[in-house]
Amino acid sequence: MPEKATAFWADVYARGANLMPKAGATVALAYTYAAYDVRRAGGQWQLFAAAAASVVGIVPFTLLVMTDTNDKLHKLNKDGTSGTEPQAKELLDRWGIMNFMRGLLPLAGTILGIKAYLDNSQ
């Protein structure tokens, strides 16, 4: 199936581009509200705000770091390039590493959010 890797990537990309901005915005808004509510109550709100910023950080990361690779992969898919071609394989490998790095941002947000919750529940 590696020959269909660019088409598979394009499908995964389209699904993620449709769903993830909504999910990220919802999570960031929840952390923002938590920061607001905890601050209003006199608690430690800064980690909730940092969690929201971490989740939102996906957007600039995607635009600044991943756009060139995404554009090249879209072109290869449109041209029907096999995933076994060296250029396609290199781009798919690079995208996988960048996507992993991007995924660390909401993970950091989750860790910050949990820490903020624990700090404020004592």
All heavy atoms as an XYZ file, in Angstrom:
926
protein
N       0.790     -1.198      0.000
C       0.000      0.000      0.000
C       0.844      1.279      0.000
O       0.282      2.350     -0.120
C      -0.933     -0.013      1.202
C      -1.871      1.130      1.202
S      -3.460      0.448      1.354
C      -4.582      1.630      1.454
N       2.150      1.213      0.146
C       2.949      2.434      0.137
C       2.769      3.265     -1.135
O       2.921      4.479     -1.104
C       4.396      1.948      0.249
C       4.323      0.584      0.812
C       2.991      0.032      0.376
N       2.400      2.603     -2.232
C       2.202      3.357     -3.472
C       1.032      4.328     -3.367
O       0.946      5.303     -4.095
C       2.028      2.420     -4.679
C       0.841      1.494     -4.597
C       1.079      0.217     -3.790
O       2.220     -0.063     -3.394
O       0.081     -0.494     -3.555
N       0.114      4.081     -2.437
C      -1.045      4.962     -2.248
C      -0.869      5.896     -1.045
O      -1.825      6.502     -0.580
C      -2.302      4.137     -2.084
C      -2.621      3.286     -3.305
C      -3.996      2.704     -3.190
C      -4.293      1.798     -4.348
N      -4.634      2.497     -5.552
N       0.362      6.016     -0.556
C       0.611      6.775      0.671
C       0.260      8.248      0.530
O      -0.248      8.855      1.471
C       2.068      6.616      1.107
N       0.512      8.849     -0.627
C       0.183     10.277     -0.768
C      -1.327     10.485     -0.763
O      -1.814     11.460     -0.194
C       0.809     10.893     -2.030
O       0.407     10.154     -3.178
C       2.336     10.913     -1.935
N      -2.071      9.565     -1.364
C      -3.536      9.670     -1.346
C      -4.060      9.451      0.068
O      -4.980     10.153      0.518
C      -4.156      8.655     -2.309
N      -3.469      8.502      0.782
C      -3.861      8.260      2.173
C      -3.569      9.498      3.019
O      -4.396      9.925      3.827
C      -3.133      7.032      2.726
C      -3.465      6.734      4.151
C      -4.683      6.163      4.495
C      -2.564      7.034      5.157
C      -5.001      5.894      5.820
C      -2.873      6.776      6.486
C      -4.093      6.204      6.814
N      -2.376     10.090      2.827
C      -2.018     11.306      3.556
C      -3.039     12.411      3.275
O      -3.475     13.100      4.203
C      -0.609     11.789      3.172
C      -0.308     13.115      3.776
C       0.199     13.344      5.013
C      -0.554     14.394      3.193
N       0.287     14.698      5.238
C      -0.169     15.363      4.137
C      -1.065     14.825      1.970
C      -0.275     16.739      3.901
C      -1.172     16.182      1.725
C      -0.780     17.123      2.677
N      -3.403     12.582      2.010
C      -4.356     13.638      1.648
C      -5.699     13.431      2.345
O      -6.331     14.398      2.790
C      -4.536     13.699      0.131
N      -6.127     12.192      2.471
C      -7.384     11.897      3.163
C      -7.269     12.211      4.654
O      -8.147     12.846      5.233
C      -7.771     10.433      2.954
C      -9.099     10.100      3.593
O     -10.105     10.771      3.267
O      -9.138      9.169      4.425
N      -6.182     11.779      5.271
C      -5.957     12.064      6.693
C      -5.872     13.576      6.910
O      -6.448     14.111      7.857
C      -4.681     11.355      7.200
C      -4.265     11.855      8.576
C      -4.876      9.849      7.205
N      -5.170     14.261      6.023
C      -5.030     15.714      6.121
C      -6.405     16.396      6.044
O      -6.710     17.273      6.851
C      -4.119     16.234      5.005
C      -3.959     17.730      5.034
C      -2.925     18.314      5.753
C      -4.844     18.564      4.355
C      -2.781     19.698      5.794
C      -4.716     19.945      4.400
C      -3.678     20.495      5.121
O      -3.550     21.856      5.166
N      -7.215     15.983      5.087
C      -8.538     16.598      4.914
C      -9.412     16.370      6.149
O     -10.105     17.294      6.603
C      -9.225     16.037      3.669
N      -9.363     15.183      6.697
C     -10.156     14.893      7.904
C      -9.678     15.737      9.081
O     -10.469     16.303      9.828
C     -10.088     13.409      8.254
C     -10.822     12.529      7.267
C     -10.510     11.056      7.549
N     -10.980     10.219      6.490
C     -12.062      9.463      6.577
N     -12.781      9.444      7.670
N     -12.416      8.707      5.565
N      -8.367     15.808      9.245
C      -7.809     16.599     10.333
C      -8.079     18.083     10.163
O      -8.406     18.779     11.129
N      -7.958     18.579      8.945
C      -8.204     20.005      8.681
C      -9.662     20.359      8.942
O      -9.974     21.501      9.302
C      -7.818     20.341      7.243
N     -10.549     19.403      8.791
C     -11.966     19.638      9.046
C     -12.295     19.588     10.544
O     -13.055     20.408     11.047
C     -12.815     18.609      8.293
C     -14.296     18.849      8.472
O     -14.758     19.984      8.435
N     -15.040     17.794      8.682
N     -11.717     18.650     11.253
C     -12.085     18.417     12.648
C     -11.229     19.169     13.666
O     -11.744     19.751     14.617
C     -12.017     16.913     12.960
C     -12.269     16.514     14.410
C     -13.692     16.861     14.815
C     -11.994     15.036     14.593
N      -9.921     19.159     13.475
C      -9.023     19.621     14.527
C      -9.131     21.108     14.863
O      -9.012     21.458     16.048
C      -7.580     19.229     14.206
C      -7.388     17.713     14.163
S      -8.236     16.775     15.468
C      -7.194     17.121     16.845
N      -9.343     22.006     13.911
C      -9.515     23.406     14.326
C     -10.696     23.598     15.280
O     -10.596     24.374     16.240
C      -9.740     24.146     13.003
C      -9.038     23.309     11.994
C      -9.273     21.884     12.452
N     -11.771     22.878     15.050
C     -12.940     22.971     15.935
C     -12.609     22.412     17.314
O     -12.946     23.016     18.341
C     -14.120     22.213     15.328
C     -14.587     22.775     14.008
C     -15.546     21.823     13.314
C     -15.714     22.236     11.868
N     -16.174     21.171     11.023
N     -11.953     21.279     17.347
C     -11.589     20.668     18.627
C     -10.593     21.546     19.376
O     -10.738     21.779     20.586
C     -11.004     19.272     18.397
N      -9.587     22.045     18.667
C      -8.591     22.904     19.302
C      -9.199     24.182     19.845
O      -8.867     24.619     20.954
N     -10.084     24.792     19.074
C     -10.733     26.027     19.527
C     -11.589     25.760     20.757
O     -11.594     26.560     21.709
C     -11.585     26.619     18.400
N     -12.282     24.634     20.772
C     -13.119     24.291     21.923
C     -12.272     24.098     23.178
O     -12.599     24.622     24.251
C     -13.938     23.014     21.626
O     -14.745     23.250     20.478
C     -14.804     22.624     22.805
N     -11.181     23.372     23.050
C     -10.303     23.129     24.200
C      -9.663     24.437     24.664
O      -9.610     24.725     25.862
C      -9.235     22.071     23.853
C      -8.187     21.958     24.950
C      -9.897     20.717     23.595
N      -9.182     25.245     23.717
C      -8.566     26.527     24.085
C      -9.575     27.441     24.784
O      -9.229     28.113     25.763
C      -7.986     27.210     22.848
N     -10.809     27.467     24.298
C     -11.839     28.273     24.956
C     -12.137     27.757     26.362
O     -12.359     28.550     27.286
C     -13.115     28.301     24.119
C     -13.080     29.216     22.897
C     -14.324     28.999     22.036
C     -12.968     30.670     23.315
N     -12.130     26.450     26.540
C     -12.370     25.877     27.867
C     -11.254     26.284     28.834
O     -11.528     26.688     29.974
C     -12.479     24.356     27.783
N     -10.002     26.201     28.382
C      -8.890     26.626     29.234
C      -8.959     28.126     29.513
O      -8.661     28.574     30.623
C      -7.549     26.285     28.591
C      -7.154     24.830     28.702
C      -6.618     24.156     27.615
C      -7.294     24.124     29.892
C      -6.237     22.830     27.703
C      -6.917     22.790     29.989
C      -6.390     22.156     28.891
O      -6.014     20.840     28.990
N      -9.345     28.907     28.513
C      -9.465     30.354     28.697
C     -10.547     30.675     29.719
O     -10.360     31.531     30.599
C      -9.762     31.045     27.347
O      -8.691     30.756     26.445
C      -9.903     32.542     27.500
N     -11.668     29.997     29.609
C     -12.734     30.209     30.591
C     -12.273     29.788     31.985
O     -12.552     30.473     32.975
C     -14.018     29.468     30.220
C     -15.073     29.668     31.280
C     -15.769     30.868     31.362
C     -15.314     28.688     32.238
C     -16.702     31.083     32.369
C     -16.239     28.894     33.244
C     -16.934     30.089     33.307
O     -17.830     30.304     34.305
N     -11.570     28.663     32.073
C     -11.066     28.217     33.374
C     -10.126     29.263     33.958
O     -10.196     29.574     35.154
C     -10.360     26.870     33.241
N      -9.253     29.826     33.112
C      -8.340     30.877     33.596
C      -9.130     32.074     34.107
O      -8.842     32.618     35.183
C      -7.389     31.297     32.476
N     -10.133     32.494     33.358
C     -10.972     33.631     33.757
C     -11.684     33.351     35.080
O     -11.660     34.166     36.005
C     -11.991     33.929     32.654
C     -13.118     34.818     33.098
C     -12.944     36.187     33.229
C     -14.362     34.273     33.412
C     -13.981     37.005     33.652
C     -15.406     35.074     33.837
C     -15.214     36.442     33.957
O     -16.233     37.236     34.391
N     -12.304     32.195     35.170
C     -13.094     31.857     36.350
C     -12.207     31.708     37.591
O     -12.554     32.192     38.677
C     -13.871     30.564     36.089
C     -14.963     30.330     37.112
O     -15.736     31.269     37.393
O     -15.033     29.194     37.635
N     -11.065     31.068     37.432
C     -10.150     30.873     38.557
C      -9.555     32.218     38.989
O      -9.425     32.488     40.180
C      -9.050     29.847     38.189
C      -7.929     29.838     39.213
C      -9.652     28.456     38.053
N      -9.239     33.066     38.022
C      -8.706     34.395     38.367
C      -9.751     35.201     39.139
O      -9.433     35.869     40.133
C      -8.295     35.142     37.110
C      -7.691     36.494     37.420
C      -7.108     37.136     36.177
N      -6.414     38.348     36.539
C      -6.696     39.532     36.065
N      -7.644     39.675     35.153
N      -6.031     40.587     36.451
N     -10.978     35.145     38.685
C     -12.077     35.866     39.342
C     -12.251     35.393     40.788
O     -12.573     36.180     41.674
C     -13.367     35.657     38.549
C     -14.521     36.549     38.946
C     -15.689     36.391     37.969
N     -16.047     35.016     37.697
C     -16.960     34.321     38.366
N     -17.624     34.876     39.348
N     -17.219     33.090     38.044
N     -11.983     34.117     41.012
C     -12.118     33.553     42.352
C     -10.848     33.726     43.188
O     -10.798     33.276     44.330
C     -12.473     32.070     42.249
N      -9.824     34.364     42.599
C      -8.588     34.609     43.329
C      -7.589     33.470     43.293
O      -6.635     33.454     44.070
N      -7.781     32.535     42.380
C      -6.874     31.392     42.281
C      -5.716     31.643     41.330
O      -5.551     32.720     40.772
N      -4.945     30.603     41.152
C      -3.798     30.652     40.241
C      -4.266     30.303     38.828
O      -4.493     29.144     38.513
C      -2.721     29.662     40.708
C      -2.127     30.002     42.056
C      -1.368     31.313     42.000
O      -0.606     31.562     41.079
N      -1.589     32.164     42.988
N      -4.390     31.279     37.986
C      -4.970     31.135     36.651
C      -3.940     31.003     35.536
O      -4.263     30.605     34.426
C      -5.863     32.344     36.348
C      -5.109     33.655     36.440
C      -4.931     34.406     37.559
C      -4.426     34.320     35.392
N      -4.178     35.517     37.273
C      -3.859     35.485     35.943
C      -4.243     34.055     34.045
C      -3.105     36.379     35.180
C      -3.496     34.948     33.290
C      -2.936     36.092     33.854
N      -2.686     31.334     35.817
C      -1.676     31.445     34.770
C      -1.440     30.148     34.004
O      -1.236     30.177     32.783
C      -0.345     31.948     35.358
C      -0.410     33.338     35.919
C      -0.867     33.410     37.373
O      -1.373     32.435     37.941
N      -0.687     34.567     37.995
N      -1.475     29.012     34.681
C      -1.252     27.747     33.971
C      -2.413     27.408     33.044
O      -2.207     26.805     31.983
C      -0.995     26.606     34.954
C       0.363     26.622     35.656
C       0.474     25.460     36.633
C       1.502     26.578     34.649
N      -3.639     27.798     33.424
C      -4.766     27.604     32.506
C      -4.565     28.443     31.245
O      -4.832     27.994     30.131
C      -6.096     27.959     33.176
C      -6.613     26.907     34.113
C      -6.851     27.211     35.438
C      -6.882     25.622     33.667
C      -7.353     26.249     36.316
C      -7.369     24.649     34.527
C      -7.597     24.971     35.856
N      -4.098     29.680     31.428
C      -3.836     30.541     30.269
C      -2.713     29.960     29.411
O      -2.788     29.976     28.173
C      -3.487     31.956     30.738
N      -1.677     29.431     30.048
C      -0.582     28.804     29.307
C      -1.074     27.566     28.560
O      -0.632     27.296     27.426
C       0.558     28.442     30.255
N      -1.988     26.820     29.164
C      -2.557     25.644     28.493
C      -3.318     26.070     27.239
O      -3.188     25.451     26.175
C      -3.471     24.886     29.445
N      -4.108     27.144     27.358
C      -4.842     27.652     26.190
C      -3.875     28.087     25.100
O      -4.059     27.769     23.922
C      -5.740     28.818     26.604
N      -2.817     28.802     25.475
C      -1.828     29.264     24.491
C      -1.120     28.084     23.831
O      -0.838     28.116     22.620
C      -0.817     30.181     25.160
N      -0.855     27.051     24.601
C      -0.197     25.869     24.049
C      -1.059     25.201     22.984
O      -0.566     24.815     21.922
C       0.117     24.889     25.176
O       0.769     23.753     24.681
N      -2.350     25.092     23.253
C      -3.257     24.483     22.277
C      -3.347     25.360     21.019
O      -3.269     24.861     19.898
C      -4.651     24.247     22.891
C      -5.645     23.807     21.835
C      -4.564     23.210     24.005
N      -3.473     26.664     21.210
C      -3.563     27.587     20.072
C      -2.249     27.610     19.288
O      -2.241     27.902     18.093
C      -3.953     29.001     20.558
C      -3.857     30.030     19.456
C      -5.365     28.977     21.132
N      -1.151     27.256     19.938
C       0.154     27.238     19.292
C       0.235     26.314     18.090
O       1.157     26.428     17.272
N      -0.723     25.427     17.956
C      -0.762     24.546     16.787
C      -0.883     25.360     15.501
O      -0.295     25.005     14.476
C      -1.951     23.561     16.898
C      -1.705     22.571     18.006
C      -2.203     22.838     15.591
C      -2.893     21.674     18.278
N      -1.638     26.450     15.553
C      -1.891     27.239     14.340
C      -0.613     27.849     13.787
O      -0.265     27.607     12.625
C      -2.980     28.306     14.588
C      -3.149     29.205     13.375
C      -4.295     27.639     14.959
N       0.138     28.644     14.571
C       1.364     29.195     13.991
C       2.378     28.119     13.628
O       3.098     28.258     12.635
C       1.901     30.148     15.059
C       1.175     29.839     16.297
C      -0.117     29.174     15.907
N       2.429     27.036     14.407
C       3.350     25.951     14.071
C       3.014     25.389     12.694
O       3.898     25.196     11.854
C       3.296     24.838     15.122
C       4.301     23.743     14.879
C       5.557     23.823     15.440
C       3.993     22.650     14.083
C       6.507     22.823     15.212
C       4.927     21.655     13.842
C       6.184     21.747     14.410
N       1.734     25.145     12.471
C       1.310     24.601     11.184
C       1.641     25.570     10.054
O       2.190     25.170      9.020
C      -0.203     24.301     11.197
O      -0.470     23.368     12.236
C      -0.664     23.725      9.864
N       1.303     26.833     10.241
C       1.510     27.825      9.185
C       2.986     28.100      8.916
O       3.390     28.241      7.754
C       0.782     29.124      9.530
C      -0.743     29.020      9.589
C      -1.342     30.337     10.077
C      -1.319     28.621      8.246
N       3.786     28.184      9.959
C       5.188     28.555      9.786
C       6.103     27.377      9.481
O       7.090     27.533      8.770
C       5.696     29.289     11.035
C       5.011     30.612     11.348
C       5.472     31.145     12.700
C       5.271     31.629     10.245
N       5.787     26.217     10.022
C       6.701     25.078      9.910
C       6.239     24.052      8.877
O       7.060     23.501      8.146
C       6.892     24.408     11.294
C       7.783     23.186     11.202
C       7.456     25.406     12.296
N       4.937     23.832      8.775
C       4.446     22.704      7.988
C       3.881     23.054      6.617
O       3.716     22.166      5.783
C       3.378     21.944      8.788
C       3.908     21.354     10.080
S       2.673     20.407     10.975
C       2.607     18.909      9.994
N       3.575     24.302      6.371
C       2.870     24.671      5.134
C       3.610     24.234      3.873
O       3.000     23.691      2.950
C       2.592     26.183      5.100
O       1.708     26.495      6.171
C       1.955     26.605      3.791
N       4.907     24.455      3.822
C       5.669     24.100      2.620
C       5.583     22.600      2.333
O       5.322     22.183      1.197
C       7.124     24.537      2.782
C       7.942     24.292      1.536
O       7.525     24.775      0.454
O       8.995     23.612      1.624
N       5.760     21.796      3.367
C       5.672     20.343      3.196
C       4.254     19.928      2.820
O       4.059     19.086      1.925
C       6.118     19.629      4.483
O       7.462     20.012      4.768
C       6.027     18.124      4.354
N       3.255     20.519      3.475
C       1.861     20.206      3.131
C       1.570     20.527      1.670
O       0.954     19.727      0.961
C       0.902     20.987      4.025
C       0.887     20.498      5.454
O       1.357     19.412      5.749
N       0.366     21.308      6.345
N       2.003     21.697      1.230
C       1.768     22.099     -0.166
C       2.423     21.142     -1.147
O       1.819     20.765     -2.165
C       2.270     23.528     -0.408
C       1.444     24.583      0.309
O       0.329     24.264      0.790
O       1.927     25.734      0.394
N       3.634     20.735     -0.840
C       4.342     19.793     -1.731
C       3.640     18.435     -1.761
O       3.524     17.817     -2.814
C       5.792     19.638     -1.286
C       6.636     20.865     -1.581
C       8.048     20.713     -1.041
C       8.859     21.962     -1.320
N      10.203     21.898     -0.719
N       3.167     17.986     -0.611
C       2.454     16.704     -0.570
C       1.121     16.790     -1.313
O       0.740     15.837     -2.011
C       2.242     16.255      0.879
C       3.472     15.658      1.549
C       3.280     15.548      3.054
C       3.799     14.297      0.951
N       0.423     17.906     -1.177
C      -0.818     18.082     -1.945
C      -0.541     18.014     -3.441
O      -1.294     17.396     -4.195
C      -1.482     19.418     -1.607
C      -2.256     19.400     -0.333
N      -3.324     18.563     -0.104
C      -2.106     20.128      0.800
C      -3.800     18.774      1.105
N      -3.081     19.720      1.681
N       0.543     18.641     -3.876
C       0.879     18.629     -5.304
C       1.216     17.217     -5.765
O       0.758     16.782     -6.822
C       2.046     19.575     -5.592
C       2.381     19.636     -7.081
C       3.413     20.679     -7.381
C       3.771     20.809     -8.826
N       3.431     19.763     -9.752
N       1.997     16.502     -4.976
C       2.338     15.122     -5.349
C       1.083     14.262     -5.444
O       0.954     13.446     -6.370
C       3.317     14.515     -4.346
C       4.736     15.079     -4.338
C       5.560     14.392     -3.259
C       5.393     14.918     -5.702
N       0.169     14.433     -4.504
C      -1.074     13.664     -4.557
C      -1.882     14.028     -5.788
O      -2.402     13.151     -6.477
C      -1.900     13.895     -3.289
C      -3.189     13.119     -3.324
O      -3.185     11.894     -3.478
N      -4.297     13.816     -3.207
N      -1.988     15.314     -6.072
C      -2.749     15.773     -7.247
C      -2.147     15.214     -8.535
O      -2.862     14.840     -9.461
C      -2.763     17.295     -7.293
C      -3.574     17.869     -8.411
C      -3.564     19.385     -8.377
C      -4.298     19.930     -9.588
N      -4.175     21.378     -9.698
N      -0.813     15.131     -8.559
C      -0.126     14.606     -9.746
C      -0.150     13.080     -9.813
O       0.331     12.493    -10.787
C       1.332     15.084     -9.766
C       1.463     16.584     -9.937
O       0.475     17.235    -10.341
O       2.562     17.114     -9.665
N      -0.679     12.429     -8.770
C      -0.750     10.972     -8.749
C       0.572     10.297     -8.439
O       0.773      9.130     -8.764
N       1.473     11.013     -7.792
C       2.787     10.460     -7.461
C       2.652      9.346     -6.433
O       1.956      9.489     -5.434
C       3.713     11.570     -6.903
O       3.789     12.616     -7.865
C       5.096     11.041     -6.607
N       3.339      8.256     -6.677
C       3.317      7.117     -5.768
C       4.066      7.454     -4.485
O       5.057      8.182     -4.499
C       3.982      5.911     -6.443
O       4.190      4.881     -5.512
N       3.590      6.895     -3.399
C       4.259      7.078     -2.123
C       5.611      6.404     -2.049
O       6.376      6.632     -1.116
N       5.932      5.566     -3.043
C       7.231      4.902     -3.060
C       8.305      5.764     -3.716
O       9.483      5.440     -3.631
C       7.149      3.548     -3.782
O       6.706      3.765     -5.132
C       6.195      2.594     -3.065
N       7.900      6.844     -4.376
C       8.884      7.764     -4.981
C       9.724      8.381     -3.866
O       9.194      8.739     -2.814
C       8.183      8.867     -5.766
C       7.417      8.391     -6.975
C       8.330      7.909     -8.088
O       9.440      8.456     -8.249
O       7.941      6.951     -8.783
N      11.043      8.537     -4.087
C      11.906      9.077     -3.030
C      11.455     10.435     -2.487
O      11.479     10.657     -1.267
C      13.278      9.181     -3.701
C      13.235      8.177     -4.804
C      11.809      8.138     -5.272
N      11.025     11.342     -3.366
C      10.594     12.660     -2.904
C       9.354     12.540     -2.014
O       9.261     13.188     -0.974
C      10.300     13.584     -4.086
C       9.882     14.971     -3.638
C       9.441     15.856     -4.789
O       9.163     15.372     -5.883
N       9.366     17.145     -4.526
N       8.412     11.697     -2.413
C       7.192     11.509     -1.624
C       7.528     10.888     -0.276
O       7.028     11.332      0.765
C       6.196     10.640     -2.379
N       8.376      9.868     -0.288
C       8.754      9.215      0.969
C       9.429     10.216      1.902
O       9.121     10.261      3.097
C       9.663      8.021      0.703
C      10.033      7.308      1.987
C      10.653      5.976      1.732
C      11.077      5.248      2.972
N      10.750      5.771      4.259
N      10.340     11.024      1.382
C      11.036     12.014      2.211
C      10.046     13.022      2.808
O      10.120     13.343      3.996
C      12.084     12.762      1.382
C      12.789     13.858      2.158
C      13.643     14.746      1.273
O      14.027     14.321      0.167
O      13.916     15.884      1.706
N       9.124     13.511      1.982
C       8.140     14.477      2.467
C       7.192     13.856      3.503
O       6.854     14.493      4.499
C       7.345     15.059      1.303
C       8.097     16.045      0.411
C       7.286     16.338     -0.858
C       8.412     17.327      1.155
N       6.772     12.622      3.256
C       5.897     11.947      4.220
C       6.610     11.707      5.551
O       6.017     11.895      6.619
C       5.382     10.627      3.636
C       4.365     10.771      2.504
C       4.210      9.452      1.756
C       3.030     11.263      3.039
N       7.872     11.330      5.480
C       8.651     11.141      6.711
C       8.807     12.467      7.451
O       8.644     12.528      8.671
C      10.028     10.550      6.405
C       9.974      9.090      5.969
O       8.917      8.449      6.153
O      10.995      8.599      5.430
N       9.117     13.533      6.722
C       9.275     14.851      7.331
C       7.957     15.301      7.959
O       7.926     15.817      9.071
C       9.732     15.875      6.288
C       9.998     17.235      6.904
C      10.357     18.297      5.886
N      11.293     17.823      4.882
C      11.437     18.383      3.699
N      10.706     19.431      3.355
N      12.308     17.921      2.834
N       6.853     15.096      7.233
C       5.546     15.486      7.758
C       5.231     14.719      9.049
O       4.704     15.282      9.999
C       4.450     15.241      6.717
C       3.120     15.739      7.167
C       2.626     16.998      7.028
C       2.120     14.983      7.861
N       1.366     17.071      7.587
C       1.043     15.851      8.104
C       2.034     13.670      8.296
C      -0.110     15.439      8.763
C       0.883     13.264      8.956
C      -0.170     14.149      9.173
N       5.567     13.436      9.077
C       5.316     12.631     10.272
C       6.053     13.177     11.487
O       5.484     13.266     12.584
N       7.292     13.576     11.307
C       8.072     14.146     12.409
C       7.470     15.484     12.840
O       7.296     15.739     14.034
C       9.548     14.310     11.993
C      10.188     12.935     11.833
C      10.313     15.155     13.016
C      11.532     12.942     11.124
N       7.143     16.331     11.877
C       6.557     17.630     12.208
C       5.196     17.465     12.880
O       4.864     18.206     13.814
C       6.440     18.514     10.957
C       7.771     18.993     10.441
S       7.644     20.175      9.087
C       6.892     19.185      7.811
N       4.406     16.522     12.420
C       3.094     16.287     13.012
C       3.236     15.786     14.456
O       2.461     16.172     15.329
C       2.294     15.301     12.174
C       0.843     15.281     12.560
O       0.195     16.328     12.648
N       0.322     14.092     12.801
N       4.242     14.946     14.695
C       4.516     14.502     16.060
C       4.876     15.697     16.939
O       4.364     15.847     18.059
C       5.654     13.474     16.079
C       6.083     13.092     17.460
C       5.347     12.193     18.216
C       7.229     13.641     18.023
C       5.732     11.852     19.503
C       7.621     13.304     19.306
C       6.875     12.402     20.045
N       5.764     16.563     16.434
C       6.165     17.759     17.192
C       4.953     18.651     17.458
O       4.790     19.168     18.562
C       7.249     18.530     16.430
C       8.566     17.794     16.373
S       9.815     18.467     15.245
C       9.577     20.190     15.295
N       4.114     18.819     16.465
C       2.911     19.644     16.619
C       1.986     19.030     17.674
O       1.365     19.746     18.459
C       2.191     19.767     15.278
C       0.926     20.574     15.342
C       0.320     20.783     13.993
N      -0.050     19.533     13.351
C      -0.691     19.455     12.204
N      -1.029     20.560     11.562
N      -0.994     18.294     11.676
N       1.904     17.733     17.707
C       1.068     17.051     18.688
C       1.543     17.238     20.119
O       0.768     17.054     21.065
N       2.805     17.605     20.296
C       3.314     17.852     21.639
C       2.724     19.127     22.246
O       2.665     19.255     23.468
C       4.842     17.935     21.618
C       5.559     16.631     21.252
C       7.066     16.870     21.183
C       5.237     15.517     22.234
N       2.266     20.060     21.400
C       1.691     21.307     21.912
C       0.410     21.061     22.713
O       0.308     21.506     23.857
C       1.473     22.303     20.779
C       2.766     22.852     20.163
C       2.471     23.563     18.847
C       3.466     23.771     21.136
N      -0.587     20.353     22.165
C      -1.767     20.086     22.995
C      -1.461     19.137     24.159
O      -2.112     19.221     25.205
C      -2.792     19.497     22.031
C      -2.036     19.103     20.827
C      -0.787     19.925     20.793
N      -0.475     18.275     24.002
C      -0.071     17.430     25.131
C       0.459     18.311     26.256
O       0.099     18.115     27.427
C       0.990     16.414     24.703
C       1.563     15.546     25.833
C       0.471     14.709     26.492
C       2.680     14.665     25.296
N       1.290     19.282     25.919
C       1.788     20.224     26.931
C       0.616     20.982     27.550
O       0.588     21.212     28.769
C       2.787     21.191     26.302
N      -0.365     21.364     26.719
C      -1.546     22.040     27.241
C      -2.299     21.174     28.233
O      -2.767     21.663     29.271
N      -2.404     19.899     27.948
C      -3.078     18.975     28.850
C      -2.339     18.874     30.184
O      -2.943     18.930     31.252
C      -3.190     17.575     28.209
O      -3.944     17.692     27.005
C      -3.847     16.584     29.139
N      -1.034     18.752     30.103
C      -0.225     18.660     31.325
C      -0.361     19.942     32.142
O      -0.544     19.904     33.365
C       1.244     18.351     30.974
C       1.338     16.936     30.388
C       2.145     18.519     32.190
C       2.649     16.616     29.717
N      -0.284     21.098     31.461
C      -0.443     22.379     32.163
C      -1.844     22.494     32.779
O      -1.987     22.985     33.898
C      -0.191     23.535     31.200
C       1.252     23.719     30.740
C       1.322     24.711     29.585
C       2.140     24.156     31.898
N      -2.856     22.070     32.031
C      -4.222     22.128     32.541
C      -4.424     21.256     33.765
O      -5.071     21.659     34.739
N      -3.864     20.059     33.741
C      -3.964     19.165     34.898
C      -3.243     19.769     36.096
O      -3.754     19.783     37.218
C      -3.415     17.758     34.567
C      -4.343     17.057     33.576
C      -3.232     16.924     35.831
C      -3.770     15.782     32.977
N      -2.043     20.289     35.853
C      -1.281     20.927     36.939
C      -2.049     22.112     37.500
O      -2.129     22.296     38.722
C       0.088     21.374     36.406
C       0.920     22.183     37.366
C       1.665     21.313     38.337
C       2.702     22.106     39.100
N       2.290     22.516     40.410
N      -2.633     22.936     36.631
C      -3.414     24.089     37.095
C      -4.594     23.631     37.940
O      -4.894     24.214     38.980
C      -3.890     24.914     35.901
N      -5.265     22.587     37.481
C      -6.410     22.053     38.239
C      -5.955     21.581     39.619
O      -6.589     21.896     40.631
C      -7.075     20.916     37.460
C      -8.129     20.217     38.270
C      -9.392     20.786     38.419
C      -7.863     18.999     38.893
C     -10.363     20.151     39.175
C      -8.833     18.369     39.636
C     -10.091     18.951     39.783
O     -11.029     18.324     40.547
N      -4.892     20.811     39.642
C      -4.392     20.282     40.915
C      -3.944     21.410     41.846
O      -4.198     21.367     43.058
C      -3.263     19.290     40.681
C      -3.658     17.994     39.977
C      -2.435     17.153     39.650
C      -4.653     17.205     40.816
N      -3.278     22.413     41.295
C      -2.832     23.551     42.120
C      -3.998     24.304     42.725
O      -3.878     24.850     43.821
C      -1.993     24.520     41.282
C      -0.615     23.978     40.948
O      -0.243     22.912     41.457
O       0.082     24.635     40.137
N      -5.111     24.362     42.013
C      -6.249     25.126     42.482
C      -7.255     24.313     43.288
O      -8.206     24.863     43.816
C      -6.961     25.789     41.303
C      -6.192     26.993     40.810
O      -6.161     28.014     41.473
N      -5.536     26.863     39.669
N      -7.041     23.021     43.384
C      -7.999     22.187     44.117
C      -7.525     21.874     45.534
O      -8.140     21.099     46.222
C      -8.290     20.903     43.350
O      -7.109     20.108     43.258
N      -6.441     22.488     45.942
C      -5.905     22.224     47.288
C      -6.418     23.210     48.291
O      -6.701     24.314     48.078
C      -4.390     22.246     47.257
C      -3.831     21.145     46.395
C      -2.315     21.191     46.292
O      -1.669     22.015     46.896
N      -1.764     20.274     45.526
